[in-house]
Amino acid sequence: MKDSSIRCGAIRQESSKGSKAPRSKMTRWRMGFLIGIHLLFALHLAHWKTTGRTMTPLEPSEAMEFSKRSVINAGFIFFAITILSTLAFGRFFCGWACHLVFVQDLCAGLMKRFGITPRPLRSRSLAFAPFLAAGYLFFWPFVERAWLGVHDMEPTLHLETSKFWATFPGLMIGILTFVVAGGAVVYFLGSKGFCTYACPYGAFFNVADRLAPARIRVNDDCERCGQCTVACTSNVAVAAEVHRYGTVVNPDCLKCLDCISVCPKDALRIGLGKPSIAVRSKQKRRPRFTPGYEFLLTFGFISAFLVFRGLYGRIPFLLALGLAGCSAYLLLRGVQLWTQPKVSIPPFQLKSENRITSAGKGYAFLMLGMISFFGHSAWIHSLDVMSQRAYAPLIPVRAEWFTPARPEITDKITAAAKLVIRRSNKVLEFGLFETPRCRVERAWASMILGDTDTFTADMAVAAALAPSDVNTLVEPAHNLRASGQVEASIPLYLDAARRDPDEVQTMRFLIDASLQVGQLQVAIDHLKAQVTKRAWDSVAHEHLGIAFLRAKRMDEALTSFEQALAHATDAARQQRITVQLARMHLEGGRPAQAKGVLIGGREQLPDDMHLVFVLAQVLSADDDPAGAIEVLLEGLAIEPQNERLQGLLAQLRNQIGR
């Protein structure tokens, strides 16, 4: 009797596979929640646009900064919290808060409206891609640091930023990423295809989900109608798993709760119990593809990733993963077109009964075009990589070019510069799109060989192509100053300062160039505008003070330095500005104010021995050696081996003794 009921249930489940997916009550709630997440992101962006600074992005990708530089930012904290929550409750974050899941579900829903139901690829080899990507992003930097001997990087907390968009791609690349990851990947690899075959963050959630005690579980009311499996947009065989294990064990389950919502018997629920790692049997699934096809998919994925990653200096990591997955699928179907009797890419039938259809012939021609594009891209990318390698010896020369320490141009450097020009010429001439970095490399190779005209022209093009890069403006400005055209350099420094208001050196260059031609007001006006827009910016206040000081407008300089000190957050800047203010008060005949500034600085930085030394000097110069000695003794109580304090203390005691 039991066997009979199971068989009947299996029949009902099979019949449901062809039926229309039941409507889930959770879909609207989840879509509303995901829309709310995007609204919060928009508010975050608006806050940055309005104030000039905001909390660092709440993106898992930001956690890479800890691997690279031991930086703990909001993204790292957020990623850690989501992993911990997944360890307890499963992959709710993916289903209810991930913007890429939202885009994938939206695209899948639109496709279904046009009669296209995305089919999961179910490749075993490509399922390892997220884990390899996660290892590369989050663990490989530690290996590099160990290889280079970088072991002493203390963790630093960085929760605010004025460069909110610095780690995000530009608008066009962002749109293309959503089109590929949300549209093409879903169409070719199935609903949630990016989560399954590309997402490096999902690899962490996949592992954590296996340990989560909160899971979708079943009770005895289940009749195995299969509605839960039909409703699942994560390609999980819910009915089969709950029948076999009593719970959903597949870590691809994103806890969308659609299966619970559509169950006609309310047999499914979220409940606590053993995690999937403790209940899943060793029963192996039958592979969908032969080892040969799996190898083909792996080859296509790796090849496409290596070609597309960084192509034309534009394709970022996640987009390259999405393109690699689509390329692997298209290669598979292209080969199957010649090896299988029946091949389709819904809604197109490419081959039927060993005959290639009109759609199949069109696909074959499309594949020829794609292979040509892929080969061309591989050639351009290889030339670009070889150009970068040839450029490496020129980097130290570039770094010191506008300084007295400019290196000698040896035959080796000259040969490298000529090689860079040859290779970059091919990239720029035959490439389908511009590569800004190649422009810069050719520009500097030309400069080293004495061709300043090409340098200027290439840097101008690169500046237009890379609107966030300040070096493409600053270095041509340096060249103008070096050639005596100081006034012509000022607009370039101004543009660079506007591009990146946080770049300290650009402010200094602007002040120096403006002072050199008697146009210091240009720098002052720019810095005034900057502190008006970014009142919190201690660096801008400090440099406005420097500009006023150069213009001998002492009262305004004093006010600017006081504002800079009020907004300074790091100890080095607080110390520097405190000493500057004390010096200005002394030069203005106000020793009492100088002492007050230094005493206040000591209260903020009690362990700063330089402030102790300067305060003791000021007290001594103001005929208060006893007070100076007292301050020095307080400093030596904190740092007994400080030779500067010991020397000044001995000098003052000798003076009192005489």
ZINOR-V628740 format. One line per field, one symbol per residue. burial: 1 if it has 9 or more other ideal C-beta (glycine too) atoms within 8 Angstrom, else 0. A space follows every 10 residues. Layout:
BEGIN
burial: ???
END
This chain:
BEGIN
burial: 0000010011 0110111000 0001011001 1011101100 1001101100 1111111101 1111111000 1111111111 0110110001 1111111111 1111111100 1100010101 1010111011 1011111111 1000110000 0000000100 1101000000 0011011111 1111111111 1111111111 1111111111 0101111100 0101111111 1111110111 1110101111 1111111111 1110001101 0000110010 0000000010 0011111111 1111101110 1110110111 1111111111 1111111000 0010000111 1000001011 1011001001 0001011111 1011011101 1011001001 1000000000 0011011111 1011111100 1001111111 1111111110 0101111111 1110110011 0111111111 1000010011 0111111011 1010011111 1011101011 0111011101 1001001111 1111111111 1001001111 1111101100 0011101111 1111110000 1001101111 1100100110 1111111111 0000100110 1111110010 0100110110 01100100
END
